[in-house]
Amino acid sequence: MKTLTIIALVAVIGLAGLQAWMRLAPLEPETFHTAITPPEAGTGQWTGTNSHTEVFDTDRALADAFALLDETILATPRTTRIAGDLGSGRITYVTRSAFWGFPDYTTVEVVPEAEGSRISVYARARYGRSDLGVNAARVADWIAAVRGA
């Protein structure tokens, strides 16, 4: 019985340590706040092992498109801006999972187009080999909000 108690205690301490490590690890904006380079030119969607990239055009003016997207992203639970601003044309955010606090980084760039703006969104998990599709789903929700507003 004593051995089972020790094993259970070690497991609980290990899980608590893992969760603390995920939540307290430095955010490293200098690593993640970089230019977006989609796999192909033009607009489209690309899903990688632990990432999702989407480039799309909108008829909204640059400032309006960027402000609306920024507002939409910041309304997402557990999401904060870690680098950049509307004036620089690039912002990077971190969104943490509810229970474990796994950080997912999303960088957004907006550039002017002839009839509006081109928006590039690159979302990726910091840890692991799979994000289980959460980044693609989150980006799809954000883009739907911008297109539908």
Summary of the structure (lengths in Angstrom):
residues: 149
radius of gyration: 18.2
end to end distance: 60.5
largest distance: 72.4
contacts: 415
relative contact order: 0.19
helix: 39%
strand: 32%
